[in-house]
Amino acid sequence: MSDDSTRVSVEKRGHLMLVGLDRAAKRNAFDLAMMDALGTAFAQMERDPEVRCGVLFAHGDHFTGGVNLTEFAELWARGENPLAVKPGQEDPMGLYGASRKKPVVSAIRGRCYTIGIELMLNTDVRVASEDTSFAQMEVQRGLYPVGGATLRFVHETGWGNAMKYLLTGDAFDAHEALRIGLIQEVVPVGKDVERAIEIASRIAEMAPVAVAATRESARIALEESFRKGIDRLLPDLMEVYKSEDAWEGVNSFKERRAAHFSGK
């Protein structure tokens, strides 16, 4: 567990890094210190060569109740960006700076409001407890989402589904989130972290070079262009094929056995 000055816990478990929102007494509401702590944790995950996959979760009953609007509004009033990334940090929202290379699985529970949806949309696989309530309610406060919801919500769920919730700010439950494609699984209450760790562990069993290349290929096609993604397919495969893990994969196929990847 973290102390109140960091607001985010970090635990390394084998090839996984578990990053926990740890301000439970405030329903994990984001203040600027929490944003900084999360950016530092994501940087730690990216830099550690032993970490193959991250798990983002929340301590307490809620993923997050949103942001400390008063604190964030003070920066907006001065024309400053509360999501700006500082030196030594990685952007957990995936908007600024270099793109993340390592996959992250998120575990969602309780309230997941505003920045919570935007944060989980920047993860690769999303699991939610059946008690989760989602809401992208900025329009109800005379604002609009600036953490990526207007970009990723539409892509993940389609125009009509996204506009239904972006333009009303109405809340919806985990089963509706699953129906529209915002999350990938609904699990019983209290099982969200366990299931996210299971999925992340499965990812971590794969060859890290191949996982990174697969994720990057998909990212390029989505964020840059489909044609650029096509152009990178064979050149990037040639780079992957130089790895020891690629040869281990080929040999394991020939020998009819499970592959054991070293990350090299």
C-alpha positions as CSV (number, residue, x, y, z in Angstrom):
1,M,0.0,0.0,0.0
2,S,1.1,3.5,-0.6
3,D,1.2,6.4,1.9
4,D,-1.0,9.4,1.4
5,S,1.9,11.4,-0.2
6,T,2.2,9.0,-3.2
7,R,-1.5,7.9,-3.6
8,V,-0.4,5.1,-5.9
9,S,0.9,1.6,-4.9
10,V,3.5,-0.3,-7.0
11,E,4.1,-4.0,-6.6
12,K,6.3,-6.2,-8.8
13,R,5.1,-9.8,-9.0
14,G,7.2,-11.9,-11.3
15,H,7.0,-10.4,-14.8
16,L,4.0,-8.3,-13.8
17,M,3.8,-4.8,-12.2
18,L,0.6,-4.1,-10.3
19,V,-0.2,-0.4,-10.1
20,G,-2.9,0.5,-7.7
21,L,-4.9,3.7,-7.2
22,D,-4.6,4.1,-3.5
23,R,-6.6,7.0,-2.2
24,A,-9.6,4.9,-1.1
25,A,-10.8,7.3,1.6
26,K,-11.5,9.8,-1.2
27,R,-12.9,7.2,-3.6
28,N,-9.6,7.4,-5.4
29,A,-10.5,10.9,-6.7
30,F,-7.6,12.3,-8.7
31,D,-5.7,15.3,-7.5
32,L,-2.5,16.6,-9.1
33,A,-0.3,14.6,-6.7
34,M,-2.1,11.4,-7.7
35,M,-1.6,12.2,-11.4
36,D,2.1,12.7,-10.7
37,A,2.4,9.4,-8.8
38,L,0.6,7.5,-11.5
39,G,2.9,9.0,-14.2
40,T,5.9,8.0,-12.2
41,A,4.6,4.4,-11.7
42,F,4.0,4.0,-15.4
43,A,7.5,5.2,-16.1
44,Q,8.8,2.6,-13.7
45,M,6.9,-0.1,-15.5
46,E,8.2,1.0,-18.9
47,R,11.8,1.1,-17.7
48,D,12.0,-2.2,-15.9
49,P,13.2,-4.9,-18.3
50,E,11.8,-7.7,-16.2
51,V,8.2,-6.3,-16.4
52,R,6.3,-7.8,-19.4
53,C,2.8,-6.6,-18.5
54,G,1.1,-4.2,-16.2
55,V,-2.1,-4.4,-14.1
56,L,-3.9,-1.2,-13.2
57,F,-6.4,-1.6,-10.4
58,A,-7.9,0.3,-7.4
59,H,-7.7,-0.2,-3.7
60,G,-11.0,0.2,-1.8
61,D,-14.5,0.0,-3.3
62,H,-14.1,2.3,-6.3
63,F,-11.8,2.7,-9.3
64,T,-12.2,6.4,-9.1
65,G,-14.9,9.0,-8.5
66,G,-13.3,11.3,-11.0
67,V,-11.1,14.4,-10.4
68,N,-10.8,17.1,-7.8
69,L,-12.5,19.6,-10.1
70,T,-11.6,22.6,-8.0
71,E,-7.9,21.9,-8.2
72,F,-8.0,21.0,-11.9
73,A,-10.1,24.1,-12.8
74,E,-7.6,26.4,-11.2
75,L,-5.0,25.2,-13.7
76,W,-7.4,25.4,-16.7
77,A,-8.2,29.0,-15.6
78,R,-4.5,29.8,-16.0
79,G,-4.3,28.0,-19.4
80,E,-2.3,25.1,-17.9
81,N,-2.7,21.4,-18.5
82,P,-3.1,19.3,-15.4
83,L,-2.4,16.2,-17.5
84,A,1.0,17.5,-18.7
85,V,3.8,15.0,-18.2
86,K,6.8,15.9,-16.1
87,P,10.3,14.7,-16.6
88,G,10.7,11.1,-15.5
89,Q,7.1,10.3,-16.0
90,E,5.0,8.4,-18.6
91,D,1.6,9.6,-19.6
92,P,-1.0,7.2,-18.2
93,M,-3.6,8.7,-20.4
94,G,-1.6,8.0,-23.5
95,L,-1.9,11.5,-25.0
96,Y,1.4,13.1,-24.5
97,G,5.0,12.0,-25.1
98,A,6.2,8.6,-26.3
99,S,3.7,5.8,-26.8
100,R,3.7,3.1,-24.1
101,K,5.3,-0.2,-25.3
102,K,4.1,-2.6,-22.6
103,P,0.5,-3.9,-22.4
104,V,-1.7,-3.1,-19.4
105,V,-4.8,-4.9,-18.2
106,S,-7.1,-2.9,-16.0
107,A,-9.5,-4.0,-13.3
108,I,-12.5,-1.8,-12.7
109,R,-14.9,-1.7,-9.7
110,G,-17.4,0.5,-8.0
111,R,-17.5,4.0,-9.4
112,C,-15.6,4.7,-12.6
113,Y,-16.2,8.2,-13.5
114,T,-14.8,10.7,-16.0
115,I,-11.0,10.3,-15.8
116,G,-11.4,6.7,-14.8
117,I,-13.0,5.8,-18.2
118,E,-10.3,7.8,-20.0
119,L,-7.6,6.0,-18.0
120,M,-8.9,2.5,-18.7
121,L,-9.4,3.3,-22.4
122,N,-5.7,3.7,-22.6
123,T,-5.2,0.1,-21.3
124,D,-5.3,-2.9,-23.6
125,V,-7.7,-5.2,-21.9
126,R,-10.4,-4.2,-19.4
127,V,-12.2,-6.3,-16.8
128,A,-15.0,-4.8,-14.7
129,S,-16.7,-6.1,-11.5
130,E,-20.5,-6.4,-12.0
131,D,-21.0,-3.6,-9.4
132,T,-19.3,-1.0,-11.6
133,S,-21.0,2.2,-12.5
134,F,-19.6,4.2,-15.4
135,A,-20.2,7.9,-16.2
136,Q,-18.5,10.4,-18.5
137,M,-20.3,13.3,-17.0
138,E,-18.3,16.4,-18.0
139,V,-21.1,17.9,-19.9
140,Q,-23.2,18.0,-16.7
141,R,-20.6,20.4,-15.3
142,G,-20.3,22.6,-18.4
143,L,-17.1,21.0,-19.6
144,Y,-16.0,18.3,-22.0
145,P,-13.6,15.3,-21.7
146,V,-10.0,16.2,-22.4
147,G,-8.3,13.0,-21.2
148,G,-9.0,11.0,-24.4
149,A,-12.7,10.0,-24.1
150,T,-13.7,12.0,-27.2
151,L,-11.0,10.1,-29.2
152,R,-11.2,6.5,-27.8
153,F,-14.8,6.1,-26.6
154,V,-16.0,6.6,-30.2
155,H,-13.5,4.1,-31.6
156,E,-14.2,1.4,-29.0
157,T,-18.0,1.6,-29.0
158,G,-19.1,3.3,-32.2
159,W,-20.6,6.8,-32.8
160,G,-24.1,6.3,-31.5
161,N,-23.1,4.4,-28.3
162,A,-20.4,7.0,-27.5
163,M,-22.6,10.0,-28.2
164,K,-25.4,8.6,-26.0
165,Y,-23.1,8.8,-22.9
166,L,-20.7,11.6,-23.9
167,L,-23.5,14.0,-24.6
168,T,-25.8,13.2,-21.7
169,G,-23.3,12.3,-19.0
170,D,-25.7,9.5,-17.9
171,A,-24.4,6.6,-15.9
172,F,-24.5,3.0,-17.1
173,D,-23.6,-0.4,-15.6
174,A,-21.0,-3.0,-16.4
175,H,-23.3,-5.1,-18.6
176,E,-24.0,-2.1,-20.8
177,A,-20.3,-1.4,-20.9
178,L,-19.7,-4.9,-22.1
179,R,-22.5,-4.7,-24.7
180,I,-21.1,-1.6,-26.3
181,G,-17.5,-2.9,-26.2
182,L,-16.1,-0.6,-23.6
183,I,-14.9,-3.5,-21.5
184,Q,-14.1,-7.1,-22.4
185,E,-15.4,-9.1,-19.3
186,V,-17.8,-8.7,-16.4
187,V,-16.8,-10.6,-13.3
188,P,-18.3,-11.2,-9.8
189,V,-17.8,-8.5,-7.2
190,G,-14.3,-8.8,-5.7
191,K,-12.9,-10.8,-8.6
192,D,-11.8,-8.0,-10.9
193,V,-8.1,-7.8,-9.8
194,E,-7.8,-11.6,-9.7
195,R,-9.1,-11.9,-13.3
196,A,-7.0,-9.0,-14.6
197,I,-3.9,-10.7,-13.1
198,E,-4.8,-14.0,-14.8
199,I,-5.1,-12.2,-18.2
200,A,-1.9,-10.3,-17.6
201,S,0.0,-13.4,-16.6
202,R,-1.1,-15.1,-19.8
203,I,0.3,-12.2,-21.8
204,A,3.5,-12.3,-19.8
205,E,4.0,-15.9,-20.8
206,M,4.3,-14.9,-24.4
207,A,7.5,-13.7,-26.1
208,P,7.9,-10.0,-25.0
209,V,9.5,-8.9,-28.4
210,A,6.5,-10.5,-30.3
211,V,4.0,-9.0,-27.9
212,A,5.5,-5.5,-28.3
213,A,5.6,-5.8,-32.1
214,T,2.0,-7.0,-32.3
215,R,0.8,-4.2,-30.1
216,E,2.8,-1.6,-32.0
217,S,1.5,-2.8,-35.3
218,A,-2.0,-2.4,-34.2
219,R,-1.3,1.0,-32.7
220,I,0.2,2.3,-35.9
221,A,-2.8,1.2,-38.0
222,L,-5.2,2.8,-35.5
223,E,-3.4,6.1,-34.6
224,E,-1.3,6.8,-37.7
225,S,-2.7,5.1,-40.8
226,F,-3.8,1.7,-42.1
227,R,-1.3,2.0,-45.0
228,K,1.6,2.7,-42.7
229,G,0.7,-0.3,-40.7
230,I,0.8,-2.4,-43.8
231,D,4.2,-1.0,-44.8
232,R,5.6,-1.9,-41.4
233,L,4.4,-5.5,-41.3
234,L,7.3,-7.4,-43.0
235,P,10.2,-5.1,-41.9
236,D,9.1,-5.4,-38.3
237,L,8.6,-9.2,-38.5
238,M,12.3,-9.4,-39.7
239,E,13.4,-7.6,-36.6
240,V,11.3,-9.9,-34.4
241,Y,12.7,-12.9,-36.2
242,K,16.2,-11.9,-35.1
243,S,15.3,-12.5,-31.4
244,E,16.2,-15.7,-29.5
245,D,12.5,-16.0,-28.6
246,A,11.5,-16.3,-32.2
247,W,13.8,-19.3,-32.7
248,E,12.6,-20.8,-29.4
249,G,9.0,-20.5,-30.8
250,V,10.0,-22.2,-34.1
251,N,11.9,-24.9,-32.4
252,S,9.1,-25.6,-29.9
253,F,6.7,-26.0,-32.8
254,K,9.1,-28.5,-34.5
255,E,9.6,-30.4,-31.3
256,R,5.9,-30.4,-30.4
257,R,6.5,-28.8,-26.9
258,A,5.5,-25.6,-25.1
259,A,7.8,-22.6,-25.7
260,H,9.8,-21.1,-22.9
261,F,10.5,-17.4,-23.7
262,S,13.5,-15.6,-22.1
263,G,12.6,-12.1,-23.3
264,K,15.7,-11.9,-25.6
